[in-house]
């Protein structure tokens, strides 16, 4: 259903209700008002202004150079373009290195940018940051698995959770983040079976990107799903523009495919 017929804004409670009802949640990145308006018109559930803008908009090799001011600039543009979808903003590298820094960064993304939720990468010490933000009334989405802000620590953009020990650690981190108050979790590049089991165990929605078909929802980078990312497109993505021939039709095809559980398919699953 498009935003022209359903203008009620999506809330965290709506996403939780979708998880409980077994209805897939759709998410896509956006970085400007024009694309945001087109994406919102599809009836998408959530829009993420990702720090992936460092790669696809600013031309960096990693997300690390992205600043809070960069994020505020793009979040505010996307905010002006949407009426219905829940707007989530990434907190960039080292913008949540302490509780005070995290609160200040979140205030800018919500107060200046207009986001409804912020997203943070990692477990461990990030759990305390999530708790501090939630205590201040900030809605938080956690992010585990492949966390691009840790690219140097990980030794590159590598698949995560390949063995039992790694999966157990990730499970413990996810449960701790949920207990700290996180309202949602993004899982990136982890085995499908593990992702599905974790989504079943957690009470909060789990959104996958390269995490298979058994989670509560899906997210892709806008430029990947339109097939206009330079270089090699991730194997878990799909070029919806090639099949649709029109940008709006491609965006709608992606959202419909997620809602109808037609994406991802077997060829998009990187490991079982």
PyMOL commands that set and color helices and strands:
alter all, ss='L'
color gray80, all
select helices_A, chain A and resi 12-21+33-40+53-56+68-81+99-112+126-135+148-154+164-180+192-201+222-225+240-244+247-259+266-268
alter helices_A, ss='H'
color red, helices_A
select strands_A, chain A and resi 25-29+46-49+86-90+117-121+140-145+184-188+205-209+217-220
alter strands_A, ss='S'
color yellow, strands_A
deselect
rebuild
show_as cartoon
